[in-house]
Structure formats: C-alpha cells, structure tokens
Amino acid sequence: MRKFKLRIAYDGTHYEGWQIQKTGTGVQQKIEEALARLFPSRPRVHSSSRTDTGVHAMGMIAHFEVPSNERSMSPLKLAHALNAWLPEDVRVVQAAGAASGFHARFDATGKQYRYFVWNHRVMNPLLRKPAWHVPRQLDLPAIRRAAAYFPGTHDFQSFAAHQNYEKQSHVRTLWRCDLRKSGPLLTFTIEGDGFLYKMCRGIVGTLVQVGQGKFSPDAIAGLLTEKDRRLTGMTAPAHGLVLWKVFYRKKQNASRPG
C-alpha cells in the first residue's frame, strides 16, 4: 500500500461539516468522490478533525491509502488532479507521501483554530461568510484579561455544547488563547491539545460578551470551575470559525508542537 497525506482548505458555508452525512453533504464526501475518479480502489479518507456545519478550514489534514499496483503519480500531480474534480470551495493545498504508520487523527498532537469577528457598526460585505458581525464596540482590554484565564489544563465543560453521548473526560489543555486587532477585524487564536464539541465557539461567544460588559473578565476562573454550560456565554456562530492548522511531532522529539 502507498499512503498519502493531504492538507485541505474549504469554505464550509454549503457543507454539513467535514464528515460524510446521512443527509446533506460533508466535505469528506467530495474528497472521496474525487479520489474515486483517480483510483479504482475508491480509497477512504481519514481526517485529523471533524468540523461542524458551516465551519471552515485552512489546514485540515487527512490521509488515504491505495494499493501499490494502482496508478502512480507524484504528490504535486495528485493535488492538481484532485482539484480538477473538486468544487471550487474545496481545495487540496498540498499532497505528500506519508510513512506507512502515519495516521492523520491519532498522530496529531494539537490544533489551532482562529475565529474572526468584524467589530464595526457596518458589516464588511466581503467578510460576511468568514466573519461574525458584532456591531457594538467591544472592550478589548477586558477581553484580553478574560482570555488569559483559558491557557492551561482545565475542565472545559462550561464552554462545550452537550452531545448525545458521555465523554470520558472534559479536561483539555490550551496553550494559547489571545486576540489580535487589525482595524475592525478581530482574530481570536486558540491552540490546544484537543477540543470539545463547540468549545471554541463557546469560548469566543463568552469573550465577546465580556467585551459587551455582560461578564467581568475575572468571572472566567469561576465559570471554569462551575462546569455548567448554562452559566456561561453564547455559542458564537459557526461561520466565523476556521480550523487553521494541525500540529504533529517533528521526528518524535518535539514536546510541544510549533
């Protein structure tokens, strides 16, 4: 078998998330349909992450395998060939050969998400799909003070949406949670070893409400310990969230991905 690693970007506006769905279309389906045009074995794609309906990606990582006796092509030609069969809102940014033991999901050591907010009374029409419009001016120093409580190892149950099955643990470690401003465009960057269902959106929604004066920055510490989603802020809309990159260890010796 030959194994390939893909880095995939997509606009999630018209998809029911990454995963193949019983109803609706997932991005994974489009990738697998394109692969079936190139390889008779119709390879299955295994991804590093799932994204929810409407969420975007710049750095989704996936892998697939094909028998060695099937069509051979360079990684560069593979990326071009896949993009020829993919819709314009899904692109293979890079393809590469992968070691036989590589797994896009189980070898990942962390992820970075970015969330975009347009903080101006008038929405920028060019950003209406990838950014959440918050017209009321936000208190950015208060948001930054609140964001400083999130890095570290915590139980994030207060900021995650309920799922229909029990998680073994709600404890995750964040390395980074910060805010950058470029004119009216605010970028929240959140990095960690793993994320619960809608956790990033719960964090950003609460931070925006800190900026609106609905929570004090120092309330975050108590909200983390309460482990009760009903006490925290709103879930930010899906369309502002982007899976930006996935981290992997370099030559098995990196203690923290970079």
C-alpha positions as CSV (number, residue, x, y, z in Angstrom):
1,M,0.0,0.0,0.0
2,R,1.0,3.6,-0.6
3,K,-0.1,6.3,1.8
4,F,-0.6,10.0,1.0
5,K,-1.1,12.9,3.3
6,L,-3.3,15.9,2.2
7,R,-3.7,19.4,3.5
8,I,-7.2,20.6,2.7
9,A,-8.8,24.0,2.7
10,Y,-12.5,24.6,2.3
11,D,-15.3,27.1,2.7
12,G,-17.8,25.3,4.9
13,T,-20.8,27.5,4.1
14,H,-22.6,24.9,1.9
15,Y,-21.5,21.8,3.8
16,E,-22.8,19.8,6.8
17,G,-19.3,19.8,8.3
18,W,-16.4,17.6,7.3
19,Q,-17.8,14.1,7.9
20,I,-19.9,12.1,5.4
21,Q,-23.6,12.6,6.3
22,K,-26.7,10.6,6.1
23,T,-28.5,13.7,5.0
24,G,-26.7,16.7,3.4
25,T,-23.1,16.8,2.1
26,G,-19.9,16.7,4.0
27,V,-16.5,17.8,2.6
28,Q,-15.2,14.3,3.1
29,Q,-17.7,13.0,0.5
30,K,-16.4,15.5,-2.1
31,I,-12.8,14.4,-1.4
32,E,-13.6,10.7,-1.7
33,E,-15.6,11.2,-4.9
34,A,-12.6,13.0,-6.4
35,L,-10.3,10.1,-5.3
36,A,-12.6,7.6,-6.9
37,R,-12.1,9.3,-10.2
38,L,-8.3,8.6,-9.9
39,F,-8.1,5.3,-8.1
40,P,-10.2,2.1,-8.8
41,S,-10.0,1.1,-5.1
42,R,-12.0,4.2,-4.2
43,P,-9.9,5.0,-1.1
44,R,-11.5,6.1,2.2
45,V,-10.2,9.4,3.6
46,H,-9.2,9.6,7.3
47,S,-9.1,13.2,8.8
48,S,-7.4,14.8,11.7
49,S,-10.6,16.5,12.9
50,R,-14.3,16.9,12.4
51,T,-15.7,20.4,11.7
52,D,-19.3,21.3,12.3
53,T,-21.8,22.6,9.8
54,G,-20.7,25.9,8.4
55,V,-17.2,25.8,9.9
56,H,-14.2,26.4,7.5
57,A,-10.7,25.0,7.3
58,M,-7.3,26.2,6.1
59,G,-5.3,23.3,7.4
60,M,-7.4,20.1,7.6
61,I,-5.1,17.1,7.4
62,A,-6.2,13.8,6.0
63,H,-4.6,10.6,4.7
64,F,-5.6,7.8,2.4
65,E,-4.0,4.6,1.1
66,V,-4.1,2.9,-2.3
67,P,-2.6,-0.4,-3.5
68,S,0.9,-0.1,-4.9
69,N,-0.2,-1.5,-8.2
70,E,-2.7,1.3,-8.8
71,R,-2.0,4.4,-10.8
72,S,1.2,6.2,-9.7
73,M,1.6,9.9,-9.7
74,S,3.7,12.5,-7.9
75,P,2.2,14.3,-4.9
76,L,2.2,17.6,-7.0
77,K,0.2,15.9,-9.8
78,L,-2.1,14.3,-7.2
79,A,-3.0,17.6,-5.8
80,H,-3.7,19.1,-9.3
81,A,-5.7,16.0,-10.3
82,L,-7.9,16.1,-7.2
83,N,-8.5,19.8,-7.5
84,A,-9.7,19.3,-11.1
85,W,-12.5,17.1,-9.8
86,L,-13.3,19.1,-6.6
87,P,-15.8,22.0,-6.4
88,E,-14.3,25.5,-6.1
89,D,-15.0,25.8,-2.4
90,V,-12.8,22.8,-1.6
91,R,-9.1,22.6,-2.4
92,V,-6.2,20.3,-1.7
93,V,-3.5,22.8,-0.9
94,Q,-0.7,20.2,-0.6
95,A,-0.2,16.5,-1.1
96,A,2.8,14.4,0.2
97,G,3.8,10.8,0.6
98,A,3.4,9.6,4.2
99,A,5.0,6.9,6.3
100,S,3.1,3.6,6.5
101,G,2.4,4.2,10.2
102,F,1.1,7.7,9.9
103,H,-2.5,8.5,11.0
104,A,-3.9,12.0,10.5
105,R,-6.0,11.8,13.6
106,F,-4.1,9.7,16.1
107,D,-0.7,11.2,15.4
108,A,-2.0,14.8,15.8
109,T,-0.7,16.5,19.0
110,G,-2.8,19.6,18.8
111,K,-4.8,22.1,16.7
112,Q,-5.1,25.8,16.1
113,Y,-8.4,27.4,15.5
114,R,-9.0,31.1,14.5
115,Y,-12.2,32.9,14.9
116,F,-12.9,36.1,13.0
117,V,-15.1,39.0,14.3
118,W,-15.9,42.2,12.3
119,N,-16.4,44.7,15.1
120,H,-17.9,47.7,13.3
121,R,-21.4,49.1,13.1
122,V,-21.4,48.3,9.3
123,M,-20.6,44.8,8.1
124,N,-17.8,44.4,5.5
125,P,-19.7,42.6,2.7
126,L,-16.5,40.8,1.6
127,L,-16.3,39.1,5.1
128,R,-19.9,38.2,5.6
129,K,-19.2,34.5,5.2
130,P,-16.0,34.0,7.2
131,A,-16.6,36.6,10.0
132,W,-19.2,37.2,12.7
133,H,-20.6,40.7,12.6
134,V,-20.6,42.3,16.1
135,P,-21.7,45.9,15.6
136,R,-21.4,47.1,19.2
137,Q,-17.9,48.4,20.1
138,L,-16.1,45.9,22.4
139,D,-13.9,46.4,25.4
140,L,-10.8,44.8,24.1
141,P,-8.6,45.1,27.2
142,A,-11.4,43.3,29.2
143,I,-11.5,40.6,26.6
144,R,-7.7,40.1,26.7
145,R,-7.8,39.9,30.5
146,A,-10.5,37.3,30.3
147,A,-8.7,35.3,27.6
148,A,-5.7,35.0,29.8
149,Y,-7.6,32.6,32.1
150,F,-8.0,29.9,29.4
151,P,-4.5,28.7,28.8
152,G,-3.6,25.7,31.0
153,T,-5.3,22.4,31.8
154,H,-8.9,22.8,32.8
155,D,-12.3,21.0,32.7
156,F,-14.0,22.9,29.8
157,Q,-17.4,21.5,30.3
158,S,-18.7,25.0,30.9
159,F,-17.8,26.1,27.4
160,A,-18.8,23.0,25.4
161,A,-22.1,22.0,23.9
162,H,-23.9,18.9,25.2
163,Q,-23.6,15.8,23.0
164,N,-25.8,12.7,23.0
165,Y,-23.0,10.5,24.4
166,E,-20.9,10.8,27.5
167,K,-17.3,12.0,27.1
168,Q,-14.7,10.1,29.2
169,S,-13.2,13.5,30.1
170,H,-13.9,17.2,29.6
171,V,-10.3,18.1,30.6
172,R,-8.2,19.7,27.8
173,T,-5.0,21.7,27.7
174,L,-4.9,25.1,25.9
175,W,-1.5,26.6,25.1
176,R,-2.8,29.8,23.7
177,C,-6.0,32.0,23.7
178,D,-5.4,35.5,22.5
179,L,-6.9,38.4,20.5
180,R,-5.3,40.4,17.7
181,K,-6.9,43.5,16.1
182,S,-6.4,44.8,12.6
183,G,-8.8,47.7,12.1
184,P,-12.3,46.4,12.8
185,L,-11.2,42.8,12.2
186,L,-10.6,40.9,15.4
187,T,-8.9,37.5,15.3
188,F,-9.2,35.1,18.2
189,T,-6.5,32.4,18.2
190,I,-7.0,29.3,20.3
191,E,-4.5,26.4,20.4
192,G,-4.7,23.2,22.4
193,D,-4.2,19.5,22.6
194,G,-7.9,18.9,21.9
195,F,-11.3,20.5,21.8
196,L,-14.8,19.5,22.9
197,Y,-17.9,19.9,20.8
198,K,-18.4,23.6,20.1
199,M,-15.8,24.5,22.7
200,C,-14.0,27.2,20.6
201,R,-17.3,28.8,19.8
202,G,-18.4,28.8,23.5
203,I,-15.1,30.4,24.5
204,V,-15.4,33.1,21.8
205,G,-19.0,33.8,22.5
206,T,-18.3,34.3,26.2
207,L,-15.3,36.5,25.5
208,V,-17.4,38.7,23.1
209,Q,-19.9,39.0,25.9
210,V,-17.1,40.0,28.3
211,G,-16.4,42.8,25.8
212,Q,-20.0,43.8,25.9
213,G,-19.9,44.1,29.7
214,K,-22.2,41.0,30.3
215,F,-19.4,39.2,32.2
216,S,-16.4,40.5,34.1
217,P,-13.0,39.3,33.0
218,D,-12.3,37.7,36.4
219,A,-15.5,35.7,36.2
220,I,-13.9,33.2,33.8
221,A,-12.0,31.5,36.6
222,G,-15.2,30.7,38.4
223,L,-17.0,29.7,35.3
224,L,-14.4,27.1,34.5
225,T,-14.8,25.5,38.0
226,E,-18.6,25.5,37.8
227,K,-18.6,23.0,34.9
228,D,-22.1,24.2,33.9
229,R,-22.7,25.4,30.3
230,R,-25.9,27.3,31.4
231,L,-23.8,29.8,33.3
232,T,-21.5,30.9,30.5
233,G,-22.0,33.0,27.4
234,M,-23.4,32.3,24.0
235,T,-22.1,30.0,21.3
236,A,-20.6,32.1,18.6
237,P,-21.9,31.4,15.1
238,A,-20.2,28.7,13.1
239,H,-19.2,30.8,10.1
240,G,-16.5,32.8,11.9
241,L,-14.5,29.7,12.9
242,V,-11.6,28.2,10.9
243,L,-9.5,25.2,11.6
244,W,-6.2,26.9,10.9
245,K,-3.6,24.2,11.4
246,V,-3.0,20.8,12.9
247,F,0.2,20.0,14.8
248,Y,2.4,16.9,14.6
249,R,5.5,15.9,16.4
250,K,8.7,16.5,14.4
251,K,10.9,13.4,14.3
252,Q,9.3,12.2,17.5
253,N,11.1,14.6,19.8
254,A,9.1,17.8,20.0
255,S,7.5,18.2,23.4
256,R,5.1,20.8,22.1
257,P,4.0,21.3,18.5
258,G,5.0,24.5,16.8
